[in-house]
Amino acid sequence: MSENRQDIELAFDDLVRGCDNQSNWILSLIEESVIPAGETPQLSRYSGYHLTIARRAWRIHRDFDASPSATALILELLDELEDLRRRL
């Protein structure tokens, strides 16, 4: 996935609402560097791209009971797979 620089701006609470109101999950994604944030994630601003990543991560977690670190690895592997497919 490539980040679109002309994207919408979202608050932390918007990401939380997009992931079944699981604020701890969003904080876990930030800790795993899946979603970048400033020193205070609750005050940082996010994009629609970040919401897409958070929702994708939430589905992986929900469907496979994956931990935050396993979800981060799965997302990384899916991105690599997409890149390889584009090259072919």
Secondary structure, 3 states (H helix, E strand, C coil): CCCCCCCCEEEHHHHHHHCCCCHHHHHHHHHCCCCCCCCCHHHCEEEHHHHHHHHHHHHHHHHHCCCHHHHHHHHHHHHHHHHHHHHC
